[in-house]
Amino acid sequence: MKFLVDAVDGSARIVGRNGSENIPVGSTFTKITKTQVDSQIPQLISTDLGVVARIKLTLKQVEFYGRSIDVVPGGHSAGLLVDGDGMSILNSVLEKRGHREHIFIEV
């Protein structure tokens, strides 16, 4: 399960988009990964740059269209409230990301 991070809003709220799998409350994100997108639409090439850091952030709440739900639905945007170690690392990775780099947190 992986979540594409767009931004960190506040000290413990992560904003972004989910991949194809549901992510239930209680899941623990254990790593930050990065990909680089090259080329132009329709032939985008995505290169996996691998794990850039280890974290331990547990999903406590999912904000979805103004309400709290128990799962991040696959393929949807949401705000994630998390607890644990790794927010400062995630902030640092986001601040240093390069052009066309995408940052993910993964279970």
C-alpha positions as CSV (number, residue, x, y, z in Angstrom):
1,M,0.0,0.0,0.0
2,K,1.4,3.4,-1.0
3,F,0.2,7.0,-0.7
4,L,1.5,9.8,-3.0
5,V,2.4,12.7,-0.7
6,D,1.6,16.2,-2.1
7,A,2.2,18.2,1.1
8,V,2.4,18.1,4.8
9,D,-0.1,20.5,6.3
10,G,0.6,21.1,10.0
11,S,2.7,18.8,12.2
12,A,0.8,15.6,11.6
13,R,-1.4,15.9,8.5
14,I,-0.3,14.5,5.2
15,V,-2.2,15.5,2.1
16,G,-2.1,13.5,-1.1
17,R,-3.5,10.6,-3.2
18,N,-3.9,6.9,-2.6
19,G,-2.8,4.2,-5.0
20,S,-5.1,1.3,-5.9
21,E,-5.4,-0.4,-2.5
22,N,-7.5,0.8,0.5
23,I,-5.4,1.8,3.5
24,P,-7.2,1.2,6.8
25,V,-6.8,3.4,9.9
26,G,-4.2,1.7,12.1
27,S,-1.8,0.9,9.2
28,T,1.8,1.9,9.8
29,F,3.8,3.6,7.1
30,T,7.4,2.3,7.3
31,K,9.3,3.9,4.4
32,I,9.5,6.9,2.2
33,T,10.2,6.1,-1.5
34,K,10.8,8.3,-4.5
35,T,10.1,8.1,-8.2
36,Q,11.3,10.3,-11.1
37,V,9.0,10.9,-14.1
38,D,10.6,11.6,-17.5
39,S,9.3,12.2,-21.0
40,Q,6.0,13.6,-22.1
41,I,2.4,12.4,-22.1
42,P,1.3,9.9,-23.4
43,Q,4.6,8.1,-23.0
44,L,5.6,8.9,-19.4
45,I,8.5,6.9,-18.1
46,S,8.6,6.5,-14.3
47,T,11.9,5.5,-12.7
48,D,11.8,4.0,-9.2
49,L,14.5,5.7,-7.1
50,G,14.0,3.4,-4.1
51,V,13.7,3.9,-0.4
52,V,15.0,7.2,0.8
53,A,14.2,6.9,4.5
54,R,12.7,4.6,7.1
55,I,9.8,5.9,9.2
56,K,7.1,4.7,11.6
57,L,3.9,6.7,11.2
58,T,0.6,5.1,12.2
59,L,-2.5,6.3,10.4
60,K,-4.9,7.6,13.1
61,Q,-7.6,9.3,11.0
62,V,-8.6,9.8,7.4
63,E,-10.1,13.1,6.3
64,F,-12.2,12.6,3.2
65,Y,-14.4,15.3,1.8
66,G,-14.9,17.0,5.1
67,R,-15.6,13.9,7.2
68,S,-13.7,11.3,9.0
69,I,-13.7,7.7,7.6
70,D,-12.0,4.5,8.6
71,V,-10.0,3.8,5.3
72,V,-8.2,5.8,2.6
73,P,-10.2,4.6,-0.5
74,G,-8.1,3.3,-3.3
75,G,-7.6,5.9,-6.1
76,H,-8.8,8.9,-4.0
77,S,-7.2,12.0,-2.4
78,A,-7.4,12.5,1.4
79,G,-5.8,14.1,4.4
80,L,-4.1,11.6,6.8
81,L,-3.6,12.3,10.4
82,V,-0.6,10.2,11.7
83,D,1.3,9.6,14.8
84,G,4.8,8.4,15.4
85,D,8.4,9.0,14.1
86,G,9.2,10.4,10.7
87,M,7.3,13.6,10.1
88,S,10.5,15.7,10.2
89,I,12.1,13.3,7.8
90,L,9.1,13.4,5.5
91,N,9.1,17.3,5.6
92,S,12.8,17.3,4.7
93,V,12.4,14.9,1.8
94,L,9.5,17.0,0.4
95,E,11.5,20.2,0.7
96,K,14.4,18.6,-1.2
97,R,12.4,16.9,-3.9
98,G,13.5,17.6,-7.4
99,H,11.6,18.6,-10.5
100,R,9.2,15.8,-11.5
101,E,10.0,13.7,-8.5
102,H,7.2,12.0,-6.6
103,I,7.3,11.1,-2.9
104,F,5.4,8.2,-1.5
105,I,4.9,6.8,2.0
106,E,4.4,3.0,2.0
107,V,3.1,0.4,4.5
